[in-house]
Structure formats: structure tokens, C-alpha cells
Amino acid sequence: MSPMEELRRFLATQSQTEILRLALGVPNPDAPELAKHLIVNTIDCESFVHDHTRVTEVGLVSFSGNDTRPLISRPTAHAENILQQCYFYHFRILANAHCVNRTFCKGEPENNHFGHTRFVTESQLKDVLDDAFGWPIDPAKPELGFCPVVFLGHAISNDLSMLNRAVGFNSSSLGTVVATIDTQDIANENGIRGAGDNIGLTSLAARFGFATRDAHTAGNDTAYTLIAAVQMALQDKLPEGVKSMQKVIHDLADYSQMSSSSDFGIANFCTRCGQYGDHRRPECRERVRCAKCATAGRGKAIRTHTTAMCSR
């Protein structure tokens, strides 16, 4: 049996809370040796509500247990020092970036607070995911193979379906994924209930004293998912602190913009005029007109985007 399969079988005997605790670096003497190289990838996806085949955004937060383990014995309030070891990414798919949900599941992807937004093609997004799930244990020693990955999300089956649709990404076919865990299941394990069988992300965040500002944006929701998961996993280890949970979130967002960066894709694309590299929608001053909206008699929308950027 390979070390990866040994770890996979061991994790199958653990609760999802215990899996996350192990990945964070909480000691478990029964865990296989490979567990010390665990990484966690948290993912959230957004799609266009009028056409769910069009995935618009993907958020990714990654951390390595090798970075968080030294802090497990001395966490700060709300695990702020542990959360600072995470890397935050927000990707918008160029072909669908203009498809923003304005009615149902309202989100504003221009208001990403964690890390930096990058606009990518579907091919580039596949490269992002391949890279995230293919961390070498030691780049100088490729014979050691790749780090085992715990895949984390909130209602993660929805995100897995979207990723498969968008770029053909299938986590079950990857040899590095050793466990898939969900904050809704972790909440249930810890006796945290919502209005229904599974608690929503906003309600879960509220249990730990923070608001999901600009929710339904993939970068933000991914961050909130990971933050809530860490609070649940380490709630018996975290000290009291003067700083509020909401202040920790605010400071973490600022910190992530200094600590997290990506070279994939481009930094700027305007979903109003369609120009690459110079600006985004909020800064756009181009004169635009949409022929489709003009023909349909949507008077207020005619001058808000070009025909190519119309989502109708």
C-alpha cells in the first residue's frame, strides 16, 4: 500500500473535524507519517443564475500544515496567527466575467476583499487547479512526490459539479486528494444547527461573531468558509482576546492583499467596455452602447455596457 493510500484509509476513520485538526497540526499519534505534509485547499465557485453552465468565479484558499503546525501550541485569539499562514486567491473566468448576478444570489465580484482578483481563461483556471493540487513535498527532491490534499468547501458537492462543468476538473481522479470535507458536516459534528438540516454560511459565520461582507463573491465566500472551519476545529484551543472576530476578519483581508499573489491570468479586465489590462468596470469612462438592449427596449441598460458585454 502506498503512503498516500495509507493516509487516505486512515482519514476515512476520522471525523471531518479531526481531519481538519490534523491538517492544521494538532498532534495525532496514530496518524501515518505522510500526514505531516497535509495541505488544505478551500474552494468556492459562483455561476450565472440565468445559466448555471456559465461558471463566473472561483475562490481558492490554501495552507500547509507545515506552516500552521508550529503555531498550534500558541494560537492567538480567533486563530489570527494561524489564518495569516493561508494564501487567498480570487479568479474570474474571462469569457463569463460580465455575467454578474443582480437579482438572485446577488454578488459583486468587484468587491473581493481577500488576496487579489485575476482574470483567467478556462485553460488557465485548469492550470491553477492542477498547481494547487500538485504541491511537491520538497521541490528539490521530486522523488518524494506530492503533498496529500484535504479538499474543503461549504456545500462542496455544488462546487465540485461546477468545476467539472467549467474545466473538466474532477478531484476524485486526482491521486493527491486524501479527504473531502464540508463545513456543513463539521458544523453538524459540533452541534451547530441552522434553520434546516444544513446551516448556511452566513448563519455559520454569525455563530462565530463575524459578518459575511459582500457574500456570493467566490473569493470572499472561500475565505469565510475556511475561517469558520478553523474556528470550529480549534474552538477548544483558542484564547480570549481583546480584538473582536470582525476586526480579525478585517485585518486578515488587508494582510492577505500583501501576502497573497498569483501570476496566472491578468489583473484587469473591464466588463463594461471589454478592454483588457487597463482598468475594470468601476473605473471605466468609455462611451458604450449595447445594440441588444436597444433592440429589446431596455432603455436604462443601453449605455451601461457594449454589445459584447451583454449578459441578456
Short mmCIF file of the C-alpha atoms (twelve columns), coordinates in Angstrom:
data_MODEL
# 
_entry.id   MODEL 
# 
loop_
_atom_site.group_PDB 
_atom_site.id 
_atom_site.type_symbol 
_atom_site.label_atom_id 
_atom_site.label_alt_id 
_atom_site.label_comp_id 
_atom_site.label_asym_id 
_atom_site.label_seq_id 
_atom_site.Cartn_x 
_atom_site.Cartn_y 
_atom_site.Cartn_z 
_atom_site.pdbx_PDB_model_num 
ATOM 1   C CA . MET A 1   0.000   0.000  0.000   1 
ATOM 2   C CA . SER A 2   1.335   3.429  -0.924  1 
ATOM 3   C CA . PRO A 3   1.793   6.079  1.799   1 
ATOM 4   C CA . MET A 4   -0.930  8.174  0.110   1 
ATOM 5   C CA . GLU A 5   -3.417  5.300  0.222   1 
ATOM 6   C CA . GLU A 6   -2.457  4.516  3.825   1 
ATOM 7   C CA . LEU A 7   -3.255  8.103  4.805   1 
ATOM 8   C CA . ARG A 8   -6.471  8.098  2.789   1 
ATOM 9   C CA . ARG A 9   -7.695  4.984  4.607   1 
ATOM 10  C CA . PHE A 10  -6.718  6.415  7.986   1 
ATOM 11  C CA . LEU A 11  -8.625  9.642  7.359   1 
ATOM 12  C CA . ALA A 12  -11.693 7.631  6.364   1 
ATOM 13  C CA . THR A 13  -11.875 6.505  10.014  1 
ATOM 14  C CA . GLN A 14  -11.772 10.072 11.364  1 
ATOM 15  C CA . SER A 15  -14.469 12.700 11.753  1 
ATOM 16  C CA . GLN A 16  -14.243 15.706 9.468   1 
ATOM 17  C CA . THR A 17  -13.402 17.868 12.478  1 
ATOM 18  C CA . GLU A 18  -10.497 15.590 13.348  1 
ATOM 19  C CA . ILE A 19  -9.278  15.604 9.751   1 
ATOM 20  C CA . LEU A 20  -9.080  19.391 9.773   1 
ATOM 21  C CA . ARG A 21  -7.423  19.435 13.193  1 
ATOM 22  C CA . LEU A 22  -4.778  17.010 11.932  1 
ATOM 23  C CA . ALA A 23  -4.209  19.109 8.813   1 
ATOM 24  C CA . LEU A 24  -3.778  22.214 10.979  1 
ATOM 25  C CA . GLY A 25  -1.142  20.416 13.024  1 
ATOM 26  C CA . VAL A 26  -2.979  19.161 16.108  1 
ATOM 27  C CA . PRO A 27  -0.994  16.050 17.141  1 
ATOM 28  C CA . ASN A 28  -2.483  12.621 16.471  1 
ATOM 29  C CA . PRO A 29  -0.038  9.828  17.364  1 
ATOM 30  C CA . ASP A 30  -1.958  7.304  15.260  1 
ATOM 31  C CA . ALA A 31  -1.662  9.282  12.027  1 
ATOM 32  C CA . PRO A 32  0.622   7.966  9.263   1 
ATOM 33  C CA . GLU A 33  3.915   9.768  8.689   1 
ATOM 34  C CA . LEU A 34  2.698   11.387 5.474   1 
ATOM 35  C CA . ALA A 35  0.083   13.362 7.451   1 
ATOM 36  C CA . LYS A 36  2.742   15.895 8.431   1 
ATOM 37  C CA . HIS A 37  2.731   17.079 4.803   1 
ATOM 38  C CA . LEU A 38  -1.036  17.672 4.567   1 
ATOM 39  C CA . ILE A 39  -2.259  20.787 2.809   1 
ATOM 40  C CA . VAL A 40  -5.814  22.128 2.700   1 
ATOM 41  C CA . ASN A 41  -7.413  23.659 -0.386  1 
ATOM 42  C CA . THR A 42  -10.668 25.505 0.243   1 
ATOM 43  C CA . ILE A 43  -12.717 26.288 -2.852  1 
ATOM 44  C CA . ASP A 44  -15.936 28.138 -3.681  1 
ATOM 45  C CA . CYS A 45  -17.457 28.709 -7.114  1 
ATOM 46  C CA . GLU A 46  -20.106 31.066 -8.456  1 
ATOM 47  C CA . SER A 47  -22.184 30.588 -11.588 1 
ATOM 48  C CA . PHE A 48  -24.610 32.797 -13.519 1 
ATOM 49  C CA . VAL A 49  -28.090 32.181 -12.103 1 
ATOM 50  C CA . HIS A 50  -29.696 32.515 -15.547 1 
ATOM 51  C CA . ASP A 51  -27.356 29.878 -16.993 1 
ATOM 52  C CA . HIS A 52  -25.646 27.676 -14.420 1 
ATOM 53  C CA . THR A 53  -23.380 26.179 -17.059 1 
ATOM 54  C CA . ARG A 54  -21.513 29.508 -17.021 1 
ATOM 55  C CA . VAL A 55  -19.116 29.443 -14.075 1 
ATOM 56  C CA . THR A 56  -18.056 33.020 -13.375 1 
ATOM 57  C CA . GLU A 57  -15.707 32.920 -10.370 1 
ATOM 58  C CA . VAL A 58  -13.553 30.559 -8.330  1 
ATOM 59  C CA . GLY A 59  -12.102 31.342 -4.917  1 
ATOM 60  C CA . LEU A 60  -9.173  29.373 -3.517  1 
ATOM 61  C CA . VAL A 61  -7.575  29.469 -0.068  1 
ATOM 62  C CA . SER A 62  -4.607  27.182 0.613   1 
ATOM 63  C CA . PHE A 63  -2.449  26.410 3.603   1 
ATOM 64  C CA . SER A 64  0.170   23.854 4.554   1 
ATOM 65  C CA . GLY A 65  0.252   22.106 7.903   1 
ATOM 66  C CA . ASN A 66  3.988   22.697 7.910   1 
ATOM 67  C CA . ASP A 67  3.212   26.416 8.283   1 
ATOM 68  C CA . THR A 68  0.385   26.153 10.823  1 
ATOM 69  C CA . ARG A 69  1.743   23.318 12.999  1 
ATOM 70  C CA . PRO A 70  4.329   25.471 14.852  1 
ATOM 71  C CA . LEU A 71  1.508   27.821 15.914  1 
ATOM 72  C CA . ILE A 72  -0.960  25.230 17.201  1 
ATOM 73  C CA . SER A 73  0.527   25.322 20.697  1 
ATOM 74  C CA . ARG A 74  0.349   29.126 20.823  1 
ATOM 75  C CA . PRO A 75  -2.637  30.337 18.798  1 
ATOM 76  C CA . THR A 76  -3.783  33.925 19.138  1 
ATOM 77  C CA . ALA A 77  -7.413  34.948 19.637  1 
ATOM 78  C CA . HIS A 78  -9.696  33.714 16.842  1 
ATOM 79  C CA . ALA A 79  -6.666  31.852 15.382  1 
ATOM 80  C CA . GLU A 80  -5.496  35.045 13.688  1 
ATOM 81  C CA . ASN A 81  -1.847  33.983 13.554  1 
ATOM 82  C CA . ILE A 82  -2.852  30.641 12.029  1 
ATOM 83  C CA . LEU A 83  -5.134  32.260 9.442   1 
ATOM 84  C CA . GLN A 84  -2.245  34.502 8.413   1 
ATOM 85  C CA . GLN A 85  -0.481  31.378 7.106   1 
ATOM 86  C CA . CYS A 86  -3.148  30.962 4.410   1 
ATOM 87  C CA . TYR A 87  -2.913  32.110 0.797   1 
ATOM 88  C CA . PHE A 88  -6.015  33.732 -0.710  1 
ATOM 89  C CA . TYR A 89  -6.864  33.811 -4.429  1 
ATOM 90  C CA . HIS A 90  -9.814  35.037 -6.499  1 
ATOM 91  C CA . PHE A 91  -10.192 34.079 -10.147 1 
ATOM 92  C CA . ARG A 92  -12.790 35.361 -12.620 1 
ATOM 93  C CA . ILE A 93  -13.288 33.498 -15.892 1 
ATOM 94  C CA . LEU A 94  -12.783 35.965 -18.739 1 
ATOM 95  C CA . ALA A 95  -15.476 34.530 -21.003 1 
ATOM 96  C CA . ASN A 96  -18.134 34.855 -18.284 1 
ATOM 97  C CA . ALA A 97  -16.871 37.737 -16.143 1 
ATOM 98  C CA . HIS A 98  -19.597 40.072 -17.439 1 
ATOM 99  C CA . CYS A 99  -22.306 37.690 -16.183 1 
ATOM 100 C CA . VAL A 100 -22.918 39.146 -12.730 1 
ATOM 101 C CA . ASN A 101 -25.885 38.079 -10.609 1 
ATOM 102 C CA . ARG A 102 -28.026 41.153 -9.966  1 
ATOM 103 C CA . THR A 103 -31.317 39.551 -8.915  1 
ATOM 104 C CA . PHE A 104 -30.922 36.154 -7.224  1 
ATOM 105 C CA . CYS A 105 -27.824 35.254 -5.176  1 
ATOM 106 C CA . LYS A 106 -26.661 38.831 -5.653  1 
ATOM 107 C CA . GLY A 107 -22.912 39.206 -5.679  1 
ATOM 108 C CA . GLU A 108 -20.400 41.852 -6.682  1 
ATOM 109 C CA . PRO A 109 -17.122 40.287 -7.784  1 
ATOM 110 C CA . GLU A 110 -15.513 43.735 -7.983  1 
ATOM 111 C CA . ASN A 111 -15.744 43.767 -4.163  1 
ATOM 112 C CA . ASN A 112 -13.347 40.939 -3.420  1 
ATOM 113 C CA . HIS A 113 -11.632 41.577 -0.071  1 
ATOM 114 C CA . PHE A 114 -9.113  38.719 0.171   1 
ATOM 115 C CA . GLY A 115 -5.974  38.451 -1.921  1 
ATOM 116 C CA . HIS A 116 -6.137  39.855 -5.451  1 
ATOM 117 C CA . THR A 117 -8.503  39.188 -8.332  1 
ATOM 118 C CA . ARG A 118 -7.076  37.665 -11.506 1 
ATOM 119 C CA . PHE A 119 -8.958  37.217 -14.781 1 
ATOM 120 C CA . VAL A 120 -8.205  33.849 -16.373 1 
ATOM 121 C CA . THR A 121 -9.213  31.712 -19.312 1 
ATOM 122 C CA . GLU A 122 -10.746 28.310 -18.645 1 
ATOM 123 C CA . SER A 123 -7.437  26.715 -19.629 1 
ATOM 124 C CA . GLN A 124 -5.566  28.919 -17.163 1 
ATOM 125 C CA . LEU A 125 -8.059  28.042 -14.420 1 
ATOM 126 C CA . LYS A 126 -7.350  24.363 -15.039 1 
ATOM 127 C CA . ASP A 127 -3.640  25.148 -14.639 1 
ATOM 128 C CA . VAL A 128 -4.401  26.960 -11.361 1 
ATOM 129 C CA . LEU A 129 -6.189  23.901 -10.003 1 
ATOM 130 C CA . ASP A 130 -3.545  21.464 -11.224 1 
ATOM 131 C CA . ASP A 131 -0.934  23.608 -9.489  1 
ATOM 132 C CA . ALA A 132 -2.944  23.846 -6.257  1 
ATOM 133 C CA . PHE A 133 -3.424  20.084 -6.061  1 
ATOM 134 C CA . GLY A 134 0.133   19.260 -7.094  1 
ATOM 135 C CA . TRP A 135 2.348   20.727 -4.361  1 
ATOM 136 C CA . PRO A 136 5.669   18.838 -4.219  1 
ATOM 137 C CA . ILE A 137 6.691   17.731 -0.747  1 
ATOM 138 C CA . ASP A 138 10.157  19.086 -1.494  1 
ATOM 139 C CA . PRO A 139 10.822  20.792 -4.855  1 
ATOM 140 C CA . ALA A 140 14.489  19.827 -4.513  1 
ATOM 141 C CA . LYS A 141 13.541  16.152 -4.085  1 
ATOM 142 C CA . PRO A 142 10.872  15.304 -6.685  1 
ATOM 143 C CA . GLU A 143 11.183  11.621 -5.819  1 
ATOM 144 C CA . LEU A 144 9.256   12.360 -2.586  1 
ATOM 145 C CA . GLY A 145 6.121   13.050 -4.615  1 
ATOM 146 C CA . PHE A 146 3.286   15.425 -3.836  1 
ATOM 147 C CA . CYS A 147 1.650   16.630 -0.646  1 
ATOM 148 C CA . PRO A 148 -1.623  14.944 0.319   1 
ATOM 149 C CA . VAL A 149 -4.562  17.329 -0.059  1 
ATOM 150 C CA . VAL A 150 -7.685  17.840 2.033   1 
ATOM 151 C CA . PHE A 151 -10.412 19.452 -0.081  1 
ATOM 152 C CA . LEU A 152 -12.651 21.801 1.959   1 
ATOM 153 C CA . GLY A 153 -15.806 23.682 0.998   1 
ATOM 154 C CA . HIS A 154 -19.275 24.754 2.082   1 
ATOM 155 C CA . ALA A 155 -21.903 22.561 0.384   1 
ATOM 156 C CA . ILE A 156 -18.909 21.388 -1.586  1 
ATOM 157 C CA . SER A 157 -20.750 18.994 -3.893  1 
ATOM 158 C CA . ASN A 158 -22.148 22.036 -5.730  1 
ATOM 159 C CA . ASP A 159 -18.654 23.440 -6.260  1 
ATOM 160 C CA . LEU A 160 -17.288 20.097 -7.448  1 
ATOM 161 C CA . SER A 161 -20.037 19.924 -10.066 1 
ATOM 162 C CA . MET A 162 -19.316 23.466 -11.250 1 
ATOM 163 C CA . LEU A 163 -15.577 22.844 -11.553 1 
ATOM 164 C CA . ASN A 164 -16.196 19.690 -13.529 1 
ATOM 165 C CA . ARG A 165 -18.545 21.579 -15.851 1 
ATOM 166 C CA . ALA A 166 -16.255 24.564 -16.290 1 
ATOM 167 C CA . VAL A 167 -12.874 22.966 -16.891 1 
ATOM 168 C CA . GLY A 168 -13.321 19.217 -16.555 1 
ATOM 169 C CA . PHE A 169 -11.751 19.244 -13.098 1 
ATOM 170 C CA . ASN A 170 -12.512 16.079 -11.120 1 
ATOM 171 C CA . SER A 171 -10.958 15.879 -7.659  1 
ATOM 172 C CA . SER A 172 -11.758 12.178 -7.303  1 
ATOM 173 C CA . SER A 173 -9.448  11.398 -10.219 1 
ATOM 174 C CA . LEU A 174 -6.508  13.153 -8.573  1 
ATOM 175 C CA . GLY A 175 -4.057  10.958 -6.758  1 
ATOM 176 C CA . THR A 176 -3.301  13.659 -4.182  1 
ATOM 177 C CA . VAL A 177 -6.757  14.161 -2.622  1 
ATOM 178 C CA . VAL A 178 -6.990  12.112 0.574   1 
ATOM 179 C CA . ALA A 179 -10.194 13.572 2.041   1 
ATOM 180 C CA . THR A 180 -13.058 15.889 1.111   1 
ATOM 181 C CA . ILE A 181 -14.677 17.769 3.995   1 
ATOM 182 C CA . ASP A 182 -17.547 20.239 4.277   1 
ATOM 183 C CA . THR A 183 -18.210 22.999 6.807   1 
ATOM 184 C CA . GLN A 184 -21.870 21.950 6.940   1 
ATOM 185 C CA . ASP A 185 -20.825 18.478 8.090   1 
ATOM 186 C CA . ILE A 186 -18.252 19.909 10.508  1 
ATOM 187 C CA . ALA A 187 -20.971 22.141 11.967  1 
ATOM 188 C CA . ASN A 188 -23.263 19.145 12.445  1 
ATOM 189 C CA . GLU A 189 -20.454 17.228 14.163  1 
ATOM 190 C CA . ASN A 190 -20.065 20.137 16.584  1 
ATOM 191 C CA . GLY A 191 -23.772 20.511 17.314  1 
ATOM 192 C CA . ILE A 192 -24.138 23.732 15.329  1 
ATOM 193 C CA . ARG A 193 -27.508 23.816 13.606  1 
ATOM 194 C CA . GLY A 194 -29.178 26.195 11.190  1 
ATOM 195 C CA . ALA A 195 -32.801 26.634 10.189  1 
ATOM 196 C CA . GLY A 196 -32.707 23.425 8.136   1 
ATOM 197 C CA . ASP A 197 -30.657 20.263 8.050   1 
ATOM 198 C CA . ASN A 198 -27.546 22.137 6.919   1 
ATOM 199 C CA . ILE A 199 -26.518 25.568 8.149   1 
ATOM 200 C CA . GLY A 200 -25.912 28.373 5.662   1 
ATOM 201 C CA . LEU A 201 -22.567 30.136 5.502   1 
ATOM 202 C CA . THR A 202 -23.913 33.490 6.732   1 
ATOM 203 C CA . SER A 203 -25.574 31.838 9.742   1 
ATOM 204 C CA . LEU A 204 -22.437 29.821 10.487  1 
ATOM 205 C CA . ALA A 205 -20.272 32.943 10.368  1 
ATOM 206 C CA . ALA A 206 -22.676 34.742 12.707  1 
ATOM 207 C CA . ARG A 207 -22.207 31.961 15.282  1 
ATOM 208 C CA . PHE A 208 -18.561 32.997 15.478  1 
ATOM 209 C CA . GLY A 209 -19.179 36.730 15.525  1 
ATOM 210 C CA . PHE A 210 -18.468 37.888 12.001  1 
ATOM 211 C CA . ALA A 211 -20.495 39.086 9.044   1 
ATOM 212 C CA . THR A 212 -20.115 37.729 5.520   1 
ATOM 213 C CA . ARG A 213 -19.497 41.111 3.889   1 
ATOM 214 C CA . ASP A 214 -20.035 41.007 0.109   1 
ATOM 215 C CA . ALA A 215 -21.135 37.382 0.128   1 
ATOM 216 C CA . HIS A 216 -21.852 35.390 -3.047  1 
ATOM 217 C CA . THR A 217 -18.478 36.503 -4.342  1 
ATOM 218 C CA . ALA A 218 -16.202 33.475 -4.625  1 
ATOM 219 C CA . GLY A 219 -13.052 34.941 -3.090  1 
ATOM 220 C CA . ASN A 220 -14.923 36.234 -0.051  1 
ATOM 221 C CA . ASP A 221 -17.039 33.116 0.478   1 
ATOM 222 C CA . THR A 222 -13.980 30.878 0.266   1 
ATOM 223 C CA . ALA A 223 -12.275 32.940 2.954   1 
ATOM 224 C CA . TYR A 224 -15.362 32.880 5.185   1 
ATOM 225 C CA . THR A 225 -15.641 29.107 4.731   1 
ATOM 226 C CA . LEU A 226 -12.046 28.496 5.794   1 
ATOM 227 C CA . ILE A 227 -12.268 30.948 8.709   1 
ATOM 228 C CA . ALA A 228 -15.441 29.342 10.065  1 
ATOM 229 C CA . ALA A 229 -13.941 25.864 9.662   1 
ATOM 230 C CA . VAL A 230 -10.842 26.821 11.650  1 
ATOM 231 C CA . GLN A 231 -12.968 28.341 14.423  1 
ATOM 232 C CA . MET A 232 -14.914 25.082 14.737  1 
ATOM 233 C CA . ALA A 233 -11.854 22.845 14.609  1 
ATOM 234 C CA . LEU A 234 -9.844  24.801 17.180  1 
ATOM 235 C CA . GLN A 235 -12.544 26.226 19.443  1 
ATOM 236 C CA . ASP A 236 -11.180 24.325 22.452  1 
ATOM 237 C CA . LYS A 237 -7.679  25.734 21.903  1 
ATOM 238 C CA . LEU A 238 -8.274  29.418 21.200  1 
ATOM 239 C CA . PRO A 239 -7.642  32.004 23.932  1 
ATOM 240 C CA . GLU A 240 -9.796  35.009 24.722  1 
ATOM 241 C CA . GLY A 241 -8.618  38.236 23.149  1 
ATOM 242 C CA . VAL A 242 -9.277  41.949 23.100  1 
ATOM 243 C CA . LYS A 243 -9.679  42.092 19.316  1 
ATOM 244 C CA . SER A 244 -13.143 41.188 18.040  1 
ATOM 245 C CA . MET A 245 -13.690 38.454 15.471  1 
ATOM 246 C CA . GLN A 246 -14.900 41.068 12.989  1 
ATOM 247 C CA . LYS A 247 -11.706 43.079 13.450  1 
ATOM 248 C CA . VAL A 248 -9.647  39.934 12.870  1 
ATOM 249 C CA . ILE A 249 -11.509 39.385 9.578   1 
ATOM 250 C CA . HIS A 250 -10.893 42.986 8.518   1 
ATOM 251 C CA . ASP A 251 -7.194  42.821 9.353   1 
ATOM 252 C CA . LEU A 252 -6.829  39.410 7.697   1 
ATOM 253 C CA . ALA A 253 -8.309  40.787 4.475   1 
ATOM 254 C CA . ASP A 254 -5.749  43.606 4.492   1 
ATOM 255 C CA . TYR A 255 -2.932  41.201 5.357   1 
ATOM 256 C CA . SER A 256 -3.907  38.802 2.557   1 
ATOM 257 C CA . GLN A 257 -3.541  41.538 -0.036  1 
ATOM 258 C CA . MET A 258 0.111   41.870 0.963   1 
ATOM 259 C CA . SER A 259 0.872   38.161 1.443   1 
ATOM 260 C CA . SER A 260 -1.020  36.506 -1.443  1 
ATOM 261 C CA . SER A 261 -0.377  36.970 -5.147  1 
ATOM 262 C CA . SER A 262 -0.757  34.995 -8.364  1 
ATOM 263 C CA . ASP A 263 0.865   35.181 -11.790 1 
ATOM 264 C CA . PHE A 264 -1.987  33.404 -13.573 1 
ATOM 265 C CA . GLY A 265 -4.069  35.478 -15.978 1 
ATOM 266 C CA . ILE A 266 -4.289  39.268 -15.910 1 
ATOM 267 C CA . ALA A 267 -5.068  41.795 -13.195 1 
ATOM 268 C CA . ASN A 268 -7.511  43.995 -15.122 1 
ATOM 269 C CA . PHE A 269 -10.401 43.412 -17.492 1 
ATOM 270 C CA . CYS A 270 -13.386 45.718 -17.938 1 
ATOM 271 C CA . THR A 271 -16.787 44.014 -18.054 1 
ATOM 272 C CA . ARG A 272 -18.342 47.291 -19.241 1 
ATOM 273 C CA . CYS A 273 -16.296 48.089 -22.362 1 
ATOM 274 C CA . GLY A 274 -14.398 44.813 -22.817 1 
ATOM 275 C CA . GLN A 275 -10.883 46.273 -22.684 1 
ATOM 276 C CA . TYR A 276 -8.005  44.201 -21.319 1 
ATOM 277 C CA . GLY A 277 -5.265  45.251 -18.932 1 
ATOM 278 C CA . ASP A 278 -6.016  48.946 -18.377 1 
ATOM 279 C CA . HIS A 279 -8.954  49.197 -15.969 1 
ATOM 280 C CA . ARG A 280 -12.037 47.494 -14.543 1 
ATOM 281 C CA . ARG A 281 -15.725 48.350 -14.614 1 
ATOM 282 C CA . PRO A 282 -15.729 50.791 -11.641 1 
ATOM 283 C CA . GLU A 283 -13.056 52.962 -13.322 1 
ATOM 284 C CA . CYS A 284 -14.460 52.742 -16.869 1 
ATOM 285 C CA . ARG A 285 -15.127 56.075 -18.604 1 
ATOM 286 C CA . GLU A 286 -15.575 54.743 -22.147 1 
ATOM 287 C CA . ARG A 287 -18.677 55.679 -24.162 1 
ATOM 288 C CA . VAL A 288 -20.551 52.415 -24.626 1 
ATOM 289 C CA . ARG A 289 -23.793 51.235 -26.196 1 
ATOM 290 C CA . CYS A 290 -25.465 47.828 -26.329 1 
ATOM 291 C CA . ALA A 291 -27.355 47.084 -29.535 1 
ATOM 292 C CA . LYS A 292 -29.123 44.081 -27.989 1 
ATOM 293 C CA . CYS A 293 -30.531 46.143 -25.121 1 
ATOM 294 C CA . ALA A 294 -31.533 48.906 -27.566 1 
ATOM 295 C CA . THR A 295 -33.437 46.434 -29.750 1 
ATOM 296 C CA . ALA A 296 -35.142 44.929 -26.691 1 
ATOM 297 C CA . GLY A 297 -36.154 48.353 -25.375 1 
ATOM 298 C CA . ARG A 298 -34.131 48.095 -22.168 1 
ATOM 299 C CA . GLY A 299 -33.547 51.836 -22.018 1 
ATOM 300 C CA . LYS A 300 -31.693 52.045 -18.712 1 
ATOM 301 C CA . ALA A 301 -29.251 49.318 -19.734 1 
ATOM 302 C CA . ILE A 302 -28.308 50.582 -23.209 1 
ATOM 303 C CA . ARG A 303 -25.426 52.792 -22.053 1 
ATOM 304 C CA . THR A 304 -24.107 50.508 -19.304 1 
ATOM 305 C CA . HIS A 305 -22.087 48.094 -21.473 1 
ATOM 306 C CA . THR A 306 -21.096 47.165 -25.007 1 
ATOM 307 C CA . THR A 307 -22.996 44.590 -27.028 1 
ATOM 308 C CA . ALA A 308 -20.204 42.060 -26.470 1 
ATOM 309 C CA . MET A 309 -20.519 42.527 -22.703 1 
ATOM 310 C CA . CYS A 310 -24.302 41.965 -22.632 1 
ATOM 311 C CA . SER A 311 -25.416 39.067 -20.429 1 
ATOM 312 C CA . ARG A 312 -29.026 39.051 -21.643 1 
# 
